[in-house]
Amino acid sequence: MRGLGALAALLLSAGLLLGGNGLLSTAITVRADLEGFSPLTVGVLGSVFFAGYIVGSFVGPLIIQRVGHIRTFAALAAVYGVAPLVHALVVDPAVWAMLRFGAGICIAGLSTVIESWINERAHGAQRGRVFSVYRIVDLGAVTTGQLLLGVVDPWGFELFSLVAIIFCLSVAPVAVTTSPAPAPTEAGRTSLRDLYILSPLGLVGVIAVGLVNSTFRLVAPLYVQGLGYSLTDVALFMAVAILGGAVLQWPWGGASDRFDRRLVILACTAGALASGLAMTLAGGWRIEMLLLTSFLFGGCTLPLYSLCVAHANDYAERGAFVQIAAGLLVAYGFGAIVGPALGAGAIQGFGPAALFWYTSVVHGSLLLFGLWRISRRGTVPAGLRGRFVPLLRTSPIFARLPLAGVDQTAPAAATADADAEAGQPPGALRPRRQRSEQ
């Protein structure tokens, strides 16, 4: 426990950062709707956030290499702390879009600082304990952040001030920690073409997750408000969905380790499709039924990202696990850039229920693609599949924490992706053993 205690300050900063970021995202959506922003404008605000996030995932390590972890965290947290205050001072879509782009850069860089630091200080058997605690911190912080929305009136200055206070407080634990700062690290880079050659379902699945999950997190408050529910109901709706994803990821992950992972991905996708279709009919429901459906939707959509990453890992040399996770995180970001604008545009054109018609189209398309992929190649034998790891989509460095404890030097054994018959480009990702597709 001594090692975990040394990381307590970093975990506290992470909790404040994640909780404040989750609260700010929902608060901006709610306030924008109250200010009369169109749903499409709200969606664009979400899209530019993820555009900034993609930029930040590359810029963050460069800043760390130049000035170190503590100074990077302090600088980015200070900039991010200013953003919610400017939201309250200047209510203008163009200004808010610039702020959200900058916020994406900041959160990617801040997450990189925290996670690279935790990763380097967690060793051996301690790594699993630290990973579990970090997941608990993430769940608790984000859920609590959502619930604060129902306590503070979003019409006033107070909610944005509260977020700014949380971001400012996140600097203190990192600034005073006695844990030595790690050496700068950089996640490996992988082209989307290499990832598709390695695992078509893994790559397409992650992009689909980006199209849906980012939209849900940033646009779903418009859906709940559009149905006439209160702000407290909005907060509960979002918090329960996150809780569903946290609770149900373990049954889904355990099943994927025992059975054909592709079938579990398809079952999870079918559950997301069914619960999404149910929410297209939710007008006039009691709040308890809406929350139950939200729990099921979150429980099926949120674990899909980790399932797709685990599926891609099943077809690669173990030494490429971190590289794959980093590349798929970027692919998720590209889907997340497009998704909020599409989902919000659907609401603007066809009403609140159209949000889940949109998610149902995405999930239905993924379901069909997965069925086609199953017809194109066999499964990886159960004894050769990797272990499911629930991943956060915060920074490419996070993949090093849960995966660094896995033996990445073991010999290759599983069947390779059938689409590699044209030849895998040398150097980057190599499937475990290539064969031609019949």
C-alpha positions in Angstrom: 0.0 0.0 0.0 3.0 2.3 0.4 3.4 2.6 -3.4 -0.3 3.3 -3.8 -0.1 5.9 -1.1 2.7 7.7 -3.0 0.3 7.9 -6.0 -2.6 9.3 -3.9 -1.9 12.9 -4.9 -1.9 12.0 -8.6 -5.1 10.0 -8.2 -6.8 12.9 -6.4 -5.8 15.3 -9.2 -7.1 12.8 -11.8 -10.5 12.6 -9.9 -10.9 16.3 -9.8 -9.9 16.6 -13.5 -12.2 13.9 -14.7 -15.1 15.0 -12.6 -14.8 18.6 -13.6 -14.5 17.8 -17.2 -17.6 15.6 -17.2 -19.6 18.3 -15.4 -18.4 21.0 -17.7 -19.4 19.0 -20.9 -22.9 18.5 -19.6 -23.3 22.0 -18.2 -22.3 23.5 -21.6 -25.0 21.5 -23.4 -27.7 22.4 -20.9 -26.7 26.1 -20.8 -26.5 26.3 -24.6 -30.0 24.9 -24.9 -31.3 27.4 -22.3 -29.6 30.3 -24.2 -31.3 29.3 -27.4 -28.4 27.7 -29.3 -29.7 25.4 -32.0 -29.1 21.6 -31.5 -26.7 21.6 -34.5 -24.7 24.3 -32.8 -24.5 22.3 -29.6 -23.3 19.3 -31.7 -20.6 21.3 -33.4 -19.4 22.4 -29.9 -18.9 18.7 -29.1 -17.2 18.0 -32.4 -14.6 20.8 -32.1 -13.8 19.5 -28.5 -12.8 16.2 -30.0 -10.9 17.9 -32.8 -8.9 19.7 -30.1 -8.5 16.4 -28.2 -6.9 14.8 -31.3 -4.5 17.7 -31.5 -3.7 17.5 -27.8 -2.9 13.8 -27.9 0.1 14.7 -30.1 0.9 18.1 -28.7 0.8 17.1 -25.0 3.9 14.8 -25.1 5.8 17.5 -26.9 5.0 20.1 -24.1 6.0 17.5 -21.5 9.3 16.9 -23.2 10.0 20.6 -23.2 9.0 21.7 -19.6 8.3 18.6 -17.7 5.2 17.0 -16.1 4.4 19.4 -13.3 4.8 22.6 -15.3 2.8 21.1 -18.2 -0.1 20.2 -15.8 -0.1 23.5 -14.1 -0.1 25.5 -17.3 -2.8 23.4 -19.0 -5.0 23.3 -15.9 -4.7 27.1 -15.6 -5.8 27.5 -19.2 -8.6 25.0 -18.8 -9.7 26.7 -15.5 -10.2 29.9 -17.4 -12.5 28.3 -20.0 -15.6 27.8 -17.9 -15.4 31.4 -16.6 -15.3 32.8 -20.2 -18.3 30.6 -21.1 -20.2 32.5 -18.4 -18.9 35.9 -19.4 -19.3 35.6 -23.2 -22.3 33.7 -24.4 -21.5 33.4 -28.1 -21.4 30.2 -30.2 -18.1 31.2 -32.0 -16.4 32.0 -28.7 -17.6 28.8 -27.1 -16.4 26.8 -30.1 -12.9 28.2 -29.7 -13.0 27.4 -26.0 -14.1 23.8 -26.6 -11.3 23.3 -29.1 -8.8 24.5 -26.5 -10.5 22.4 -23.8 -9.9 19.3 -26.0 -6.2 20.1 -26.2 -6.0 20.7 -22.5 -7.8 17.6 -21.4 -5.6 15.4 -23.7 -2.4 16.9 -22.4 -3.5 16.8 -18.7 -4.5 13.2 -19.0 -1.2 12.4 -20.6 0.6 13.9 -17.6 -1.4 12.0 -15.0 -1.4 8.7 -16.8 2.3 8.6 -17.8 3.2 9.5 -14.2 1.0 6.8 -12.7 2.2 4.3 -15.3 5.8 4.8 -14.4 5.3 4.6 -10.7 3.1 1.5 -10.7 5.3 -1.7 -10.7 4.7 -5.4 -10.7 1.8 -6.7 -8.6 1.0 -3.2 -7.6 0.0 -2.4 -11.2 -3.3 -4.2 -11.1 -4.3 -2.5 -7.8 -3.4 0.9 -9.1 -5.4 0.3 -12.3 -8.5 -0.8 -10.3 -8.3 2.2 -8.1 -7.9 4.5 -11.1 -11.1 3.0 -12.6 -12.9 3.6 -9.3 -11.7 7.2 -9.3 -12.9 7.7 -12.8 -16.3 6.2 -12.1 -16.8 8.1 -8.9 -15.6 11.4 -10.1 -17.5 11.5 -13.4 -20.8 10.2 -11.8 -20.5 12.8 -8.9 -19.7 15.5 -11.5 -22.9 14.7 -13.3 -25.0 14.8 -10.2 -23.8 18.3 -9.3 -25.7 19.6 -12.3 -28.9 19.1 -10.4 -27.7 21.1 -7.4 -26.4 24.3 -9.0 -28.6 26.4 -11.3 -27.0 26.4 -14.8 -28.6 29.8 -15.6 -26.2 31.6 -13.3 -22.5 32.1 -13.0 -22.2 29.7 -10.1 -22.0 26.4 -12.0 -19.2 27.6 -14.3 -17.4 29.0 -11.3 -17.7 25.7 -9.5 -16.1 23.9 -12.5 -13.2 26.5 -12.5 -12.7 25.9 -8.8 -12.5 22.1 -9.4 -9.9 22.6 -12.1 -7.8 25.0 -10.0 -7.9 22.5 -7.1 -6.7 19.7 -9.4 -3.3 21.5 -9.6 -2.5 21.4 -5.9 -2.0 17.6 -5.4 0.3 17.4 -8.4 2.2 20.5 -7.4 3.0 19.3 -3.9 3.4 15.5 -4.5 6.7 14.0 -3.4 6.5 11.3 -6.1 9.3 12.0 -8.6 8.2 13.1 -12.0 8.8 10.4 -14.7 10.9 10.8 -17.8 8.8 12.0 -20.8 7.2 9.1 -22.8 5.5 9.0 -26.1 2.9 6.5 -27.3 3.5 4.6 -30.5 1.7 5.7 -33.7 -0.2 3.5 -36.1 -1.9 4.3 -39.4 -5.6 3.5 -39.8 -4.7 1.4 -42.8 -2.5 -0.8 -40.7 -5.2 -1.2 -38.1 -7.8 -2.1 -40.7 -5.5 -4.8 -42.2 -4.9 -6.1 -38.7 -8.6 -6.1 -37.5 -11.4 -4.6 -39.6 -14.0 -5.2 -36.9 -11.8 -3.7 -34.3 -11.2 -0.5 -36.2 -14.7 -0.1 -37.6 -16.2 -0.9 -34.1 -14.1 1.8 -32.4 -15.1 4.4 -35.0 -18.7 3.5 -34.5 -18.2 3.8 -30.7 -16.8 7.3 -31.3 -19.8 8.2 -33.5 -22.3 7.1 -30.7 -20.6 7.6 -27.3 -19.4 11.1 -27.9 -22.8 12.1 -29.2 -24.5 10.6 -26.2 -22.2 12.3 -23.6 -22.5 15.7 -25.3 -26.0 15.7 -26.9 -28.2 13.4 -24.8 -29.0 16.3 -22.3 -30.8 18.0 -25.2 -32.9 14.8 -25.7 -33.9 14.7 -22.0 -34.7 18.4 -21.9 -36.6 18.1 -25.2 -38.9 15.5 -23.6 -39.8 17.9 -20.8 -37.8 16.4 -17.9 -36.1 18.5 -15.2 -32.5 19.4 -14.9 -32.2 16.9 -12.0 -33.6 14.3 -14.3 -30.9 15.2 -16.9 -28.2 14.8 -14.3 -29.6 11.4 -13.2 -30.0 10.2 -16.8 -26.3 10.9 -17.6 -25.0 9.5 -14.3 -27.0 6.3 -14.5 -25.8 5.7 -18.1 -22.2 6.0 -16.9 -22.9 3.7 -14.0 -24.4 1.2 -16.3 -21.3 1.1 -18.4 -19.1 0.6 -15.4 -21.2 -2.2 -13.9 -21.9 -4.2 -17.1 -18.4 -4.0 -18.6 -17.3 -6.8 -16.4 -19.9 -9.3 -17.5 -19.4 -8.4 -21.1 -15.6 -8.6 -20.7 -15.8 -11.9 -18.9 -18.0 -13.4 -21.6 -15.6 -12.1 -24.3 -12.7 -14.0 -22.7 -14.7 -17.3 -22.7 -16.5 -17.1 -26.0 -15.8 -15.8 -29.5 -15.2 -12.1 -28.8 -16.9 -11.1 -32.0 -20.1 -12.7 -30.9 -20.0 -10.8 -27.7 -19.3 -7.6 -29.6 -22.4 -8.3 -31.7 -24.5 -9.1 -28.6 -23.4 -5.9 -26.9 -24.2 -4.0 -30.1 -27.6 -5.6 -30.4 -28.3 -4.6 -26.8 -27.3 -1.0 -27.5 -29.5 -1.1 -30.6 -32.5 -2.4 -28.7 -32.2 0.0 -25.8 -31.7 2.9 -28.3 -34.8 2.0 -30.2 -36.7 1.9 -26.9 -35.6 5.4 -26.1 -37.1 6.6 -29.3 -40.5 5.8 -27.7 -39.7 7.4 -24.3 -41.9 10.5 -24.5 -44.3 10.5 -21.5 -42.4 7.7 -19.7 -42.1 7.8 -15.9 -38.6 8.9 -15.0 -37.8 5.5 -13.5 -38.3 3.8 -16.8 -36.2 6.4 -18.6 -33.4 5.8 -16.1 -33.6 2.0 -16.5 -33.3 2.3 -20.3 -30.4 4.8 -19.9 -28.6 2.2 -17.6 -29.0 -0.5 -20.2 -27.9 1.8 -23.1 -24.8 2.9 -21.2 -24.2 -0.7 -20.1 -24.1 -1.8 -23.8 -22.5 1.2 -25.5 -19.7 2.1 -23.1 -18.0 -1.4 -22.9 -17.9 -1.7 -26.7 -14.7 0.4 -26.9 -12.7 -2.0 -24.7 -14.2 -5.1 -26.4 -13.1 -3.8 -29.8 -9.6 -3.0 -28.6 -9.3 -6.5 -27.0 -10.5 -8.0 -30.3 -7.8 -6.2 -32.3 -5.2 -7.4 -29.8 -6.2 -11.0 -30.4 -4.8 -10.8 -33.9 -1.5 -9.0 -33.1 1.9 -9.7 -31.7 1.8 -8.9 -28.0 4.5 -6.3 -28.2 2.1 -4.2 -30.3 -0.7 -3.9 -27.7 0.1 -0.4 -26.6 0.6 0.7 -30.2 -2.8 -0.7 -31.1 -4.5 1.0 -28.2 -3.0 4.3 -29.1 -4.0 4.0 -32.7 -7.5 3.0 -32.0 -7.9 5.9 -29.5 -7.1 8.3 -32.4 -9.7 6.4 -34.6 -12.2 6.8 -31.8 -11.4 10.6 -31.8 -12.2 10.8 -35.5 -15.6 9.2 -35.0 -16.2 11.5 -32.0 -15.5 14.6 -34.1 -18.3 13.7 -36.6 -20.8 12.1 -34.2 -22.1 15.1 -32.1 -22.8 17.2 -35.1 -24.7 14.4 -36.8 -26.7 13.5 -33.6 -27.5 17.1 -32.8 -28.5 17.7 -36.4 -30.9 14.8 -36.2 -32.6 16.4 -33.2 -32.8 19.8 -34.9 -34.4 18.3 -38.0 -36.7 15.6 -36.5 -37.0 16.1 -32.8 -35.5 14.6 -29.6 -36.3 11.0 -30.5 -34.1 11.3 -33.6 -31.0 11.2 -31.5 -31.6 7.5 -30.8 -32.7 6.8 -34.4 -29.2 8.1 -35.3 -27.5 5.8 -32.7 -29.6 2.9 -33.9 -28.5 3.4 -37.5 -24.9 3.3 -36.4 -25.3 0.3 -34.2 -27.3 -1.5 -36.8 -24.6 -0.8 -39.4 -21.9 -2.2 -37.0 -24.1 -5.3 -36.4 -24.3 -6.0 -40.1 -20.6 -5.3 -40.6 -19.7 -7.7 -37.7 -21.9 -10.5 -39.2 -20.1 -10.0 -42.5 -16.7 -10.2 -40.8 -17.6 -13.4 -39.0 -18.4 -15.0 -42.4 -15.0 -14.0 -43.7 -12.7 -15.7 -41.2 -12.5 -18.0 -38.2 -12.2 -17.1 -34.6 -9.1 -17.1 -32.4 -9.0 -20.2 -30.2 -10.0 -19.4 -26.6 -6.6 -20.4 -25.3 -4.8 -17.9 -27.5 -7.1 -14.9 -26.9 -5.8 -12.1 -24.7 -7.5 -10.9 -21.5 -10.2 -8.2 -21.6 -9.1 -4.9 -20.1 -11.6 -2.1 -19.5 -9.9 1.0 -20.9 -10.4 4.7 -20.4 -10.4 7.0 -23.5 -8.4 9.7 -21.9 -4.9 9.6 -23.4 -2.8 7.2 -25.5 -0.6 6.7 -22.4 -3.4 5.1 -20.5 -3.0 1.9 -22.5 0.4 1.4 -20.9 -1.0 1.1 -17.4 -3.2 -2.0 -17.7 -1.3 -3.6 -20.6 2.3 -3.2 -19.4 1.7 -6.0 -16.9 0.9 -8.4 -19.8 3.8 -10.5 -21.1 4.4 -8.8 -24.5 7.3 -11.1 -25.5 5.4 -14.4 -25.8 5.6 -16.1 -29.2 2.9 -15.5 -31.7 0.3 -18.2 -32.0 -3.1 -17.0 -33.2 -4.5 -16.8 -36.7 -3.9 -13.5 -38.5 -6.4 -11.2 -40.1 -7.5 -12.7 -43.4 -7.4 -9.3 -45.1 -3.6 -9.3 -44.9 -3.2 -11.4 -48.0 -1.9 -8.4 -49.9 1.1 -8.2 -47.5 1.5 -6.4 -44.2 3.7 -3.3 -44.4 7.0 -4.1 -42.6 7.8 -2.5 -39.3 4.5 -1.4 -37.8 1.8 -3.9 -36.9 2.3 -7.5 -37.9 -0.5 -10.1 -37.4 0.5 -13.2 -35.5 0.5 -15.5 -38.5 -0.8 -14.6 -41.9 -3.0 -16.7 -44.2 -5.0 -16.2 -47.3 -8.7 -15.7 -47.1 -10.8 -18.4 -48.6 
